[in-house]
Amino acid sequence: MARSKITIVGAGNVGATTAHIAATRELGDIVLLDIVEGLAEGKALDIAQAGPVQLYDSLITGTQDWQKTKDSHLVIITSGLPRKPGMSRDDLLVKNVKIVKDVSQQIAKHSPDSIVIVVCNPLDAMVYAAARVTNFAKNKVMGMAGELDSARFSYFLATELGVSVKNIKCVLMGGHGDDMVPLPRFTTISGKSVTELLDTAKLDELIERTRKGGIEIVNLLGCSAYYAPAAGAVKMAEAILKDKKTEVPCCAYCDSEYDAGGYFVGVPVVLGKNGVEKIIELDLNDSELAQFQKSLAHVKHLAEQVDKLL
Ligand SMILES: NC(=O)c1ccc[n+]([C@@H]2O[C@H](COP(=O)([O-])OP(=O)(O)OC[C@H]3O[C@@H](n4cnc5c(N)ncnc54)[C@H](O)[C@@H]3O)[C@@H](O)[C@H]2O)c1
């Protein structure tokens, strides 16, 4: 039986970390591609040489040559500028849409049957761009952000409540921006909503820290986060490649769902071998719906800018 082939575009912080985690989980053979000469080759060689220590058998190839990505089952796009202190994700749009356009054309040419996970920012707009340029079926193009944002919320809750992160089922929706929509009413520990476990002021504080979770790390590091984003991308890749039917928050195409009207936005989905196999529709109350609609309006505004640039 052939092993899965995974291409990771961009061998920077997120891309290389994604490659390493994917290798440790033996998800398949990995092609790491970057435009910078030697970068992908060097990182791939280093990751391959950790194999005998960590006992994984994945083949890892670093390259600048798209030919080597041919017939990938899954492509993860991490190529794009990250934020620096003082920048918003939206500030990256003009430069990153160009990169995503070039990369998506190569993906459509070399791996026309692949499933694509976009990671670069501004996330929802870059997923929209990749879907438009590849013209792949809508269930086969998606973005990783909700997994990261909900992981941040889970971590803050677990720390506050003194429970294992494994015991928290976090639900979060909306675009990957400051107007993301953590949903404490649906976020549970052993079936009990966190709204019953923490007072409103504390919950609001943790939600605010989650919303600003990206810039907190940018301000500390001078560049954006990569361990948790890479872990999120690998969880989604694993769900697809192993047809796990895993429920994850994911930037997915929604039309009638949540009345989104044909945009890519963060919602709970089921991931399996066909990509996004199902969108889970939660029964949001008026306040939650209003927050989601505000976030969606932002996503639509960014998509309009993408339309002008493509
Ligand atoms: N979705 C999320 O939750 C999330 C989280 C963290 C970072 N990000 C985003 O992911 C992207 C990557 O972040 P990073 O920290 O790895 O940045 P980085 O600068 O470390 O790496 C980006 C890499 O992409 C490469 N690249 C640029 N254009 C390319 C092209 N046309 N083809 C191939 N490679 C190309 C660069 O040479 C660089 O090595 C950024 O846009 C960042 O904002 C998203």
The ligand as a Gaussian input file, in Angstrom:
#p B3LYP/6-31G(d) Opt

LIG

0 1
 N       -3.380000      30.101000      10.924000
 C       -2.721000      30.308000      12.037000
 O       -3.258000      30.077000      13.118000
 C       -1.285000      30.787000      11.994000
 C       -0.458000      30.693000      13.123000
 C        0.864000      31.102000      13.020000
 C        1.341000      31.630000      11.825000
 N        0.500000      31.750000      10.766000
 C        0.942000      32.289000       9.481000
 O        1.708000      31.308000       8.810000
 C        2.607000      31.961000       7.884000
 C        4.024000      31.416000       8.087000
 O        4.512000      31.796000       9.341000
 P        6.023000      31.438000       9.761000
 O        6.191000      31.896000      11.142000
 O        6.338000      30.034000       9.379000
 O        6.822000      32.425000       8.766000
 P        8.342000      32.229000       8.266000
 O        8.763000      33.554000       7.723000
 O        9.143000      31.586000       9.334000
 O        8.198000      31.177000       7.063000
 C        7.551000      31.468000       5.858000
 C        8.335000      30.762000       4.761000
 O        7.604000      30.847000       3.529000
 C        8.573000      30.920000       2.501000
 N        7.971000      31.396000       1.261000
 C        7.610000      32.660000       0.929000
 N        7.092000      32.675000      -0.318000
 C        7.116000      31.415000      -0.778000
 C        6.711000      30.801000      -1.983000
 N        6.164000      31.506000      -2.992000
 N        6.891000      29.467000      -2.117000
 C        7.443000      28.745000      -1.126000
 N        7.842000      29.268000       0.063000
 C        7.688000      30.593000       0.217000
 C        9.618000      31.850000       3.060000
 O       10.852000      31.739000       2.346000
 C        9.715000      31.381000       4.499000
 O       10.725000      30.410000       4.671000
 C        2.460000      33.458000       8.161000
 O        1.590000      34.030000       7.220000
 C        1.841000      33.504000       9.556000
 O        1.095000      34.680000       9.771000
 C       -0.801000      31.327000      10.829000

